[in-house]
Amino acid sequence: MKKFIPIAGWLFILLGFAALFFYIVLPDLKTVILSLTAVSISNGIFFLVSEGSTLKKFFSSRSALHGTNAIILTSVFLGILIFANLLIHRHKQRFDLTEGNLFTLAPQTKKFVAALPREVKLTAFFQIETAEKIAFTNLIAGYLEETDKIEIAYIDPDKNPAVTKQYGVTTYGTIVLESGTKETKIQNPNEENLTNALLKVTRDEQKTIYFLEGHGENQINSLENEGYQTAKTNLEQDGFIVKPLLLLQTGEVPEDASVLVVAGPKKPVQAEEQNSIQSYLDKGGAVMMLVDPKSKFGMEPFLKDWGVLLGGDIVIDPMSKLFGGDFAAPVVNQYTVHDITREFVLATIFPIIQSVRAIPGSRIQTVELLKTSENSWGESDFESGTVKFDAGSDLKGPIPVAVVATKLIGTEKP
């Protein structure tokens, strides 16, 4: 029996450190930590009871006193290391050293995840430690840094066929997202489809965006250069419902419209339609107008009432050549501070655009959002074939090319 006493002492120390290690590094393994702690304490009690008299004599000797000092110093050093590890674990910082920052989330993704309205459960079906699982683990780590509302569980389909069948999963790498009564599945997870899936299960109400039709507008189902099929697809992936609207038939903007987009009309918008749009705005609606230069769409007076003046020119920017573009595709690098432009950090290019200015003294609150460079100008005589700045007739840069106009509901009509 005596030969087991030293072993018990060593087990007490080793298992104790093992339990501490798991507590710091893998705190979720509670069963393992408790088991190691219990076995360590049991061995420690057995050792102390068996060697109590021997230990008392040892600690009373001179050599033991010097040894005790060494033990104390060693314990202090170990304590510092343990404390440092705890600080690192509790306040960890994640670094993405991959080329192109593969595991760094986009700012809009971080903003969305940080504001998740409710808990989301993710169940990931991967084989143990495959490359796909490791890639997903790195991806989801960025989400977990932004919120504590995501709970994740990993299931090996080969080892848990019953659970896999319960979720209706038939493919490795499937992620099931659940929130409230909503559920959705994605495969080959990446930032785009994972964020869209989170949006789908947490958004209680889908917003609807209508695109006006009937005046030669850019079509939402067209893949041509001026078509908006790509924009429509991206909006739908972000959880929006996108529909066309023929006001000449409906007579009014639907009540479920979150935004009405008037994109590139080439024919006049009738007075009845304009009245319907105004009525929609008076009820708190939102309209986005994208108007090409020289367009005969008939809403210039409507926009003036809202404090917005279309220049009827074409913005020229010689600096665009430096970016490999055309002089008629000005570069915008000045963004006025506003909720709309808050996340704008990169320069943008606008091919064939006119100046859009806020009318001074308007009763409507207007803000010029985007401006081109100082080298640009608004060319008023583009048809002459000679493109050069004329101080007498052209608008000198920076040129505003986007204006937002707002008014309180119930106030005097613009």
Buried (B, 14 or more C-beta within 10 A) or exposed (E): EEEEBEEBBEBBEEBBBBBBBBBBEEEEEEEBBEBBBEBBBBBBEBBEEBBEEEBEEEEEEEEBEEEEEEEEEEEEEEEEEBEEBEEEEEEEEEEBEEEEEEBBBBEEBBEBBEEBEEBBBBBBBBEEEEEBBEBBBBBBBBBBBBBEBBEBEBBBBEEEEEBBEEBEBEEBBBBBBBBEEEBBBBEEBEBBBBBBBBBBBBBEEEBBBBBBBBBEBBBBEEEEEEBBBEBBEBBBBBBBEBBBBEBBEEEBBEEEBBBBBBBBBEEBBBEEBBBBBBEBBBEEBBBEBBBBBEBEBBBBEBBBBBBBBBBEBBBBBBBBEEEEBBBBBBBBBBBBEEEBBEEBEEEEBBEBBBBBBBBEEBBBEBBBBBBBBEBBBBBBBBEEEEBEBEEEEBBEBBBBBBBBBEBEEEEEEB
